[in-house]
């Protein structure tokens, strides 16, 4: 099993280092946060605040380097990768994919890069919030582009599977559009709800119950991380925000004119049934040979249909799709 | 302890009948749903599908009548109350208060009415979803108007306290404005999120994680009940929807122009801190004599400040406020 070098030890990077170490892999990490480095070292992990040293070791050991820094720190970290581990096998866990892919192509053109994004998290952040089981059964997007090296892809996918997650093969653009819908818009809505609720003062706060606490939970996330994630996905997020504005405006118009909200509420109810149906549906096994000429198309088709790769068997991705 | 007659045995009415029976009170219920009546009877509760008989018995026993029907059924049920228990002590658990107060004044002017609304619920509905512990530590608004009979108010508040909840004394208008913020807008946002997520197809559904499932949970509620509740609060809800449109539009404009979402995200984060602060704050004891000339003002002031009545001691409401 290939060694793993994790740069950035917040919630995701810290959980990844713990989970990777638990698989028996040699794994080390680096973080600029003295606090996180101290906490990780005290917990027995091999951690330094010297990012360059960690990358140098990765180059020597031909380790898989995982960028687990916020989007705003990606360019600087890639500069260090280019200097100290230019040819490494490289992945990341950043929550937007097209901007990272673009930065990698500019900054580290010789790295064997495969993008990644685990769909897991909590409203907490930092090393202490991490948990080796965070990725259990989670979807983890592993990027497939026209020029993706499928040997490198399989290495990253194997790590993801070892960490307990399922692999969703996708183009960067498909990922960014989907997370604008199911993650970034939910974060914006939560922020707006939390603002409007708080403006109701102590009375509104004293009446807040489940619909409010559920709807605002992710607004308690570290604002810097939410800002980096949503602003970094501007291109995909703008049309989704426009869709939300259109739907909210339509609800407003209907409430003001006829007094009816049936269209809004029924569509939402059907949406929840769609999610439930996607989760409950019987799934069929599917195999994609990674050495076939159309392997990339096969993987992406699987991801686009909501499928997941759950194993790698020699040169074949084994998965399921509805 | 006064007997309790519950009209409507869905999630809230069914939980209330269970919890009232557990306090040792004589309690009976009526529902037009044969299914719910059968299930409740089989569970050992005193339940009928004959609403008029249940109300007739309430008049004979001078019971406290609780309307636990959807807003759309309130007018019809009040007509039956006026016919069979015109002078009863009457409360309700409907999620808007000004429209119910208005209907009561028109339909049952001789009833001693005190409005109510428990801030508790789940996305489920119907008798089988009920639970005697649903109201434990929940806020339960008990209405105070200029003409509220404080003896009747204390009777309703005592029942609420016996059921395990805390009493929030409020004017109907204050209640309706606050729940537009912390309940009805969250329901609309959840519906819109669930619609936009589902439009992303199986791919978006396969990437949906905590921020999406939390943000859309209440969109899975019975659409008829959500429609009744939000449409019934039209007057208070419209300005809140306008506030949401303004904030979402501002976020859109900022993302499109400067690319920044800091104002939106920071305000949301501060909103979550406001809720946490309101819940963690040290509270001072407060007593409001129900026989004082300014008792109604004292109760409402307590509710408006986010306070709760936690006991009734002879003729004094005992509570806490921050």
Interface residues (C-beta under 8 A of the other chain):
Chain A: X119 X120 X121 X122 X138 X139 X141 X168 X170 X174 X175 X177 X178 X179 X181 X182 X183 X185 X186 X187 X188 X189 X190 X191 X192 X193 X194 X195 X196 X197 X198 X199 X200 X201 X202 X203 X204 X205 X206 X207 X208 X209 X210 X211 X212 X213 X214 X215 X216 X217 X218 X219 X220 X221 X223 X226 X227 X230 X231 X234 X237 X238 X240 X241 X242 X243 X244 X245 X247 X248 X249 X251 X252 X255 X256 X259 X260 X261 X262 X264 X265 X266 X267 X268 X269 X270 X271 X272 X273 X274 X275 X276 X278 X279 X303 X304 X305 X306 X307 X308 X322
Chain B: X119 X120 X121 X122 X138 X139 X141 X168 X170 X174 X175 X177 X178 X179 X181 X182 X183 X185 X186 X187 X188 X189 X190 X191 X192 X193 X194 X195 X196 X197 X198 X199 X200 X201 X202 X203 X204 X205 X206 X207 X208 X209 X210 X211 X212 X213 X214 X215 X216 X217 X218 X219 X220 X221 X223 X226 X227 X230 X231 X234 X237 X238 X240 X241 X242 X243 X244 X245 X247 X248 X249 X251 X252 X255 X256 X259 X260 X261 X262 X264 X265 X266 X267 X268 X269 X270 X271 X272 X273 X274 X275 X276 X278 X279 X303 X304 X305 X306 X307 X308 X322
